[in-house]
Amino acid sequence: MSTRTRRTRLLFASALAAAALTLTACDDGQDVRDEGASAGSASTSAPTAATTSSSKASGGTSGGSAGGAAGSSDTTGSAGSSGSNGSSGSTGSKGANGSPGSRGSSGSKDSGATSTRCSVTSTRTTATEVSRPLNHLLLTVTNTGSKNCDLLYYPAVRFGEAQSVPAAYEDSKPQAVVTLAPGESGYASVRLSAGDGSGSNGYTAKSLEVYFNAGANVAAHPSLPAKGVYVDDSIRVSYWQSTMDDALNW
C-alpha cells in the first residue's frame, strides 16, 4: 500500500471519530437541557401547588367566617325573637288567666263533662218503709254501671193507678247535682200521707213506678211491702240527696 493511500485512510478515520464525538456531545447536551427543562417545570409547578393550597386554606378560613356569621344570625335572628315573644307565649298567658281556667274551676259542678244521667239499665232502685219520719218511704238508687252518673232534680213517682205524680219540696233542692260513682247510692224520701190524718182521697197502693226525673220515659219498678202502702193527696217527694239523712229530713 502506498504512503498516500494510508494517509487518506487515517484522515477518513479521524474524521469519523470526530463526527462521533460531536454527535455524542450533542446528545449529552440535549439530555442536560431536557433534564433542566424538567427540573424547571417541577420548580414552576411547586409554587402553583403551594398557591393552590394557600387558596384552599384562605377559602376554608373564609368559609369558617361565613359559618360564624351564619351562627350569629341564628342566635339573634327573627326566629329566636318569635320563639320568646310569639303567639305561643301569648296563648300561655291566656291559658293562665283566660276562660279555660274559669272552666277548670267550675268543672266539678259541670258533672255532664264526666258523667251521664243515671238510667234504669245501669242502676238498682229500692223502696223501703221507715219508722221515722212517720208515713215515709225511702228510695235508694245505686249505680251498678262502670261510669259516673247523675241523679237530676227529683223522682217522679206513680203509685198504683194514680194519674199524676206528686210535687217536690222545693226547699230540699241540693246545692249541687248528685253524682254517683260506680257502687255509690243516692236517696230521696216520699211522704206518703199526712201524719195527723188531715189528708184526703187516701188509698192503698201495691205497685210503684219511679222515674229518675220528670222528663224520663222509662221507670224503675221497686217492690212495695206485700200489704201495700197508704197514700193520700198530701203526698210529697224530696229532691235527690247524696245521703240518707238529708233525704229523710223531708
ABEGO torsion letter per residue (X at the ends): XBAAAAAAAAAAAAAAAAAAAAAAAAAAAAAAAAAAAAAAAAAAAAAAAAAAAAAAAAAAAAAAAAAAAAAAAAAABAAAAAAAABAAAAAAAAAAABAAAAAAAAAAABAAAABBBBBAAABBBBBBBBAOBBGBBBBBBBBABABBBBBBEBBBBBBEABABBBBBBAAABBABBBBBBBGBBBBBBBBABBAAGABBGBBBBABBBBBABAABABBBBBBBBAAEBBBBAABBBBBBBABAAAAAAX
